[in-house]
């Protein structure tokens, strides 16, 4: 594959996710090419997880740090548990939340065909069964596990529409399947289920409360410079403008990311994650709005407080990482 170029002149235009286009995308994947496709969380940049070259091409297209593992997508729990060794915890979580926005970190099975580059050389593997019908159809058509991080330049705002992918990756991808806006709009929750006591590695589309209702208390994992799963880099998801968190007032050159009904006035531009204070709506809007504010010509992005409960945890996690530069 040629090295990825990121100017919009060579950008790959999104195509509708018809049966014929899904079949074409599967063909590209089987030949080691990269395609972008929708999941319920964000758009994924997909490549054959069993082909080192395809996995390397994903890192290249994203400009992604090499030590950050990728999530491997499969069509069903049986496929997941043929790649990673299922613990009792993993089986219970899979039964409850798959297909859906939950990633499980498992010990690699001895016969696991997934490229070691996809798991950053670790003896664990992050696997997920996506719920989106286009992702499901693509996985079945391709007939192999797909490594698929978010379809954007590494550390930049995650894409929740096909147009975001075209803008971010330019010509770094051979095909962009357009399945509309992602319904969850925030990445999957990552749980380490490889050992006896499950740990929350990244908050996301399934809340901590929902998971703990199934498997009991989760241990918290520390953010680290050498992550053992996706989503553990301290400075992930960074817009190019500096972020100011917990903002209760706005300056004239601020781009304001608001939340709730009471919005301070005076900002250059303001977008509201959810006027009614709905955290699900806020999660779905988060990346698209950050992206819009990032390109608004403001000096900084001021972010109003978001409650630290349910999906608010995942939103704040993203915002803190974006601000940690």
N, C-alpha and C positions, 0 to 999 in steps of 0.2 A: 504494500500500500504506500502511496506517496504520503509525504508528511502533510499534516492538516494545515489548511490556510484559513484564516479567520476574517478575511474581509468580506463585506456583505455582497460585493460584486459577484463572488463565486458561491454565494449562499445557496444551499439546496432548498428549493421551495417545498413546503409541506404538501403531501397528497392525501386524499381521503382514504380512510382505512377500510377499503372495500375488500372482498374476499380475494380478488385478483391481485391487489396491491400487497395484501398480507402474504400471499403465496410468493410474490416477487421478493418481498422483504426476507422471507424464510430462505429463499435461494441465495440471496446476498450473504446472509449469515452463515450458511453452509459452506460458502466459498471464502470465509474469513473476513468479510466486509463488516462495516458498522452501520447500524440503523438506529434511529430514535423512535420510541414508541410510548404511548400513554400507559400509565398505571393509575390506580386510584389515588396514589400519593402525589408523585410528580412525574414528569416525563423521564424515561430512562434512556441512557446511551448504551445500546445493547451490542454485544459481541459474543461469539461462541466461547463459553467459559472453559471448554476443553482445549482450545487452541491458543498456545502461548502468544503467537503473533497477533491474533485478534485482541487478546487481553492487553498486550503492549500498545496496540493501536488506540485502545480506550484511554490508557494513561496519557498517550501523546496528544490525543484530541482534546483531552481535558486540561493538559498541563498539570496533571495531578501529582502530588507528592507520592513517591514510589512505595512508601511504607504504609499507605492507607489502604486497608483491604476493601475489596468490592463485594457487593451483595450479589449472590447467585440466585437467579429466578428460575423456578420450576413449576410445572402445571399442577402438581398435587403433592400431598404429604408423602406418599410412597416414593416418589421421585426424590424428594428432599432427604428421606431417611435412607436412601441408597447411597447418597453422597456423604452424609454426616451421621454419626452414631446417635440414635435417639435415646435420651434419658426419659425417665418417667415424667419429669417436668415438661420436657419437650413434647411428648405425646399429648399431654393434657392441654397444653397451650395450643398445639396444632389443631386438636379436635374442636376447640372453642373459637379460635380466631383465624384459621385458614380455610378458604382463601381470605386474605385481608392484610391490613397495613402493619403486620408484625414480622420482624426478622429474628430468627433464632440462630445463635452461635453454637455450633456443635463441634465435637471432635471429628476430624476428617476420617472417613471410613478407609480401611486399608486399600481398597480397590478404587478409591475416588479418582475419577478421570479429570477432575477440574485442575487447570493450570495452577501451579504453586504461586505464580505471580498474582493471581486473582485473590489469594488469601495472604499476600505479602509475605510469603514464606512461613506463615504460622501453621501449627498443626490443628488449627480450628478452621471452620468454614462458616460464613454467614449465609443463611438460606432463607428464601421467602417464596410463598405461593401467592401471587397477586390476584386480586379479585376482578380487575378490569377485563371486560369481554375481549377487547382487542389484544391485550397482553396474553390472555389465555389462548386465544386463537393462534397467535404468533408462536407461542411456546410449543403448541401441539404441531403446528406446521413445520417448525424448524427441527423438531425431534431431538433437541439437545438443550442442556442448561445454558442460560444466558447470563453472563456477567453484565450488570447494568447499574452503574452509578447514575446520579442525576445528570441529565443531558445539558451540561453547561460547562464553562471554563471553571477549573477547580477553584474553590474558595469564593466564587461569585454566587449571586442570588439564584436559587433553584427555579427551574422552568415549570410553570403550570399550564402553559399552552404551547401548541406547535410553533407559533410565531416566536415565542421566547427562545425556543431551540434554534430556529433559523438565525435569529439575531446573535445568539451567544456562540454557536459552534460554526457558523458560516458554512464552508464547504468541507468541514471535518467529518461529515457523515454522508453516506451514500443515499440515504432515504429517510424522510421524516414522515411517519404515519400519523395523520391528524385524527385524533379521536375526541376532539373537543377539550374543554377545560377539565382539569383533574378535580374530581369531587371532594377528596380529602384535602389536597393542597398543601400538605406538610409531610415530611418523610415518615417512613415506617419507624415504629418503636423497635429498638434493638435490645434483646434480652439474651444474656449469656446463659444458655441452658446446657452447657457442656459438662458441668460437674454436679455436685450434690446440692449446693445452694445457689439458686438463680439470682443473677444480678442485673439491674437495669443499666445498660451501657449508653442508651440514648433515648430520651423521651420522644414521643411521636404520635402517630395517628390512633394508636390504642392507648388509653390512659393507664397510668400506674395503678389507679384504683381498680380498673377492670381486670388487670392482670393479677393483682394481689387477691382478688375475689376467687381466683381459680387456684393459685399455687401458694398463697400465703405471702408473708413479708418478703420484699425484694431487698437484697443488699445494694447499696449504691456503689458505682464504680467511679474511681477518680479520673478526671481528665488527664491526659498524658501526652507526652511528646512522641511516644512510640505506642500507638493505639493497638489494642488486640481486637478491635472490631471497627467497622465503619462508624463515622460520626463522633469520634473521640478526639479529634484535633481541636485544640483550644481556639484557633483562629479560623474556623470554617465559616462559610456563608458571608463573606465580607463584601458589602458594596464599596465603591471607591471613595465615597464621602465619609467623613468621620460620623459616628453615631453618638448621640447624647441620650442616655437612658433616663427613665423616671422624670421626664420633662413635664413641669406643671405650668410653664409659660413659654412663649415663643418669641424669638427675635426676628427682625424684618428679613434677614437673609437665611432663615431656617426653612427647610422643607419638613413639614410636620407630619409625623405618622400618628394619627389620633386614634383613640379608642373610647367608645361610649358617647353619651349624649352631650356632655359638657366639655366643649373644645375651646382652648385658649385662642384668642384672636391675634392677628399681627404677623403671622408667618407669610412667607412669600407664596407658598402653596401648601395646602393641607389635604391629606387623604385619610379617610376614616376606615379602619379595619372592620369595625362594626358599630354603627350608631346605637344599636340597641344593647350593646355589650355582650353579644353572642360569640362565645369563644370558637365555636365551630366555623362560623362565618369569618371570624378574624383569621383563623388558620388558613382557610381557603384563599383569603385575600393577601396574606402576608408577603409572599415572594413577589407577586405581580406588583404590589404597591411599593415595596422597597426598590424594585427595579425602576419604576416610574419616577419615584422621588430622587433616585440616584442620578437620573438624567435630566433633572428639572432646572439645573443652573443654580441651585442653592449652595450655601457654603457648608452646611452640615445638616444631617437628618436628626431632628429632635423627636424622640419617641415617648409618648405618654405611657404611664404605668399600665401594665396588663396584669390582672390577678394571677397569683401563683397557684392555680388549682386546675385539675384536669388538663385540657389542651393548652391552657395558659402556661403550664410548665414547659411544654415543648416550644411554644412561641418565645418565651423568655430565654430558653436555652439557646435558640437560634440567634436572638438579638444580642445576648451576652457574648456569644462567639463572634458575631459581626463587629461588636464594639471592641473586642480584645485584640487590638492591633498596635 
